[in-house]
Amino acid sequence: MKTPAEIEKTENDVRELLKTVIDPEVEINLVDLGLIYNIDYDGDKNFDITMTLSTPSCPIGDSIVMNVMQTVNEAYPGYDTNVNLTFDPPWTPDMISEEGKKALNK
């Protein structure tokens, strides 16, 4: 079992890793868009990622969720990655990070 500091570092590493997953509609990563709500690592081999989409009717939502799972599983082979999709709270543009806002204003 990992220490709390090791767990926090791994969660932060996964958050950085998810910056490589791009929302193809706006071409900004999911983290900076504010779509990743929580990353929970149990200290063993399990990740629970809570995320949302910009709209519940997002036509590529399944693809985005699969990209999240594949990205984490490729970096952490043998680990289980569970993605929980939620719309509570609903996503708003206020959730976009400063980096994301800069990318949008290119």
BELBELSUL-V694604 format. One record per pair of residues at least 12 apart in sequence whose C-alpha atoms are under 10 Angstrom apart, sorted by the first residue. I is the first residue (numbers start at 1). J is the second residue. D is the distance in whole Angstrom. If there is no record, write none. Layout:
i: {I I}
j: {J J}
d: {D D}
This chain:
i: {1 1 1 1 2 2 2 2 3 4 4 6 6 7 7 7 7 7 8 8 8 8 9 10 10 10 10 10 10 11 11 11 11 11 11 11 11 12 12 12 14 14 14 14 14 14 14 14 14 15 15 15 15 15 15 15 16 17 17 17 17 17 18 18 18 18 18 18 18 18 18 19 19 19 19 19 20 20 20 21 21 21 21 21 21 22 22 22 23 23 23 23 23 23 23 23 24 24 25 25 26 26 27 27 27 28 28 28 28 28 28 29 29 29 30 30 30 30 30 30 30 30 31 31 31 31 31 31 32 32 32 32 32 32 32 32 33 33 33 33 33 33 33 33 33 33 33 33 33 33 33 34 34 34 34 34 34 34 34 34 34 34 34 35 35 35 35 35 35 35 35 35 35 35 35 36 36 36 36 36 36 36 36 37 37 37 37 37 37 37 37 37 37 38 38 38 39 39 40 40 41 44 44 45 45 45 45 45 45 46 46 46 46 46 46 47 47 47 47 47 47 47 47 47 48 48 48 48 48 49 49 49 49 49 49 49 50 50 50 50 50 51 51 51 51 51 51 51 51 51 52 52 52 52 52 52 52 52 52 52 52 53 53 53 53 53 53 53 54 54 54 54 54 55 55 55 55 56 56 56 56 56 61 62 65 65 65 65 66 68 68 68 69 69 69}
j: {42 43 44 45 41 42 43 44 43 42 43 41 43 40 41 42 43 44 39 40 41 43 41 39 40 41 42 43 47 38 39 40 41 42 43 47 49 39 40 41 39 40 41 47 49 71 72 75 76 30 31 36 38 39 49 72 31 31 68 71 72 75 30 31 32 36 67 68 69 71 72 31 32 33 36 68 67 68 71 64 65 67 68 70 71 64 67 68 35 53 54 60 61 63 64 67 60 64 58 60 103 104 100 103 104 96 99 100 101 103 104 99 100 103 51 52 53 54 64 68 96 100 51 95 96 97 99 100 95 96 97 98 99 100 101 103 53 54 91 92 93 94 95 96 97 98 99 100 101 103 104 51 52 53 54 91 92 93 94 95 96 97 100 50 51 52 53 54 85 86 90 91 92 95 96 49 50 51 52 53 68 85 95 49 50 51 52 84 85 86 89 91 95 50 51 84 51 83 81 82 81 79 80 76 77 78 79 80 81 76 78 79 80 81 82 69 72 73 76 79 80 81 82 83 80 81 82 83 84 68 69 81 82 83 84 85 82 83 84 85 86 65 68 83 84 85 86 87 88 91 64 65 83 84 85 86 87 88 89 90 91 65 85 86 87 90 91 92 87 90 91 92 93 87 90 91 92 85 86 87 90 91 85 85 82 83 84 85 83 81 82 83 81 82 83}
d: {9 6 6 10 10 8 5 7 7 10 8 10 8 9 6 7 6 9 10 9 8 9 10 9 9 7 10 9 10 9 6 7 6 10 10 9 10 8 10 10 8 10 9 9 10 9 7 9 9 10 7 8 9 7 10 10 8 9 9 8 7 8 7 6 10 9 9 7 10 7 8 6 7 10 10 10 10 9 8 8 10 7 7 10 8 8 9 10 10 9 10 9 9 10 7 10 9 9 10 9 10 8 10 9 9 10 9 7 9 7 8 10 8 10 9 9 9 10 9 9 9 9 9 10 8 8 10 9 8 6 5 8 6 5 8 9 10 9 9 9 8 9 7 4 6 9 9 6 8 10 10 9 8 9 9 8 8 8 8 5 5 7 9 9 5 5 6 7 10 10 10 7 9 8 8 7 6 4 7 9 10 10 10 8 5 5 7 10 10 9 9 10 10 5 7 10 9 9 10 10 9 8 10 9 9 7 5 6 9 10 9 6 5 6 8 10 9 10 10 7 6 5 6 8 8 6 5 6 7 9 9 7 6 5 6 8 8 6 5 6 7 9 10 7 6 5 6 8 10 10 10 9 10 8 5 5 6 8 9 8 7 9 8 8 7 8 7 10 9 8 6 7 9 8 8 7 9 10 9 7 9 9 9 10 10 7 9 8 9 9 10 8 6 7 7}
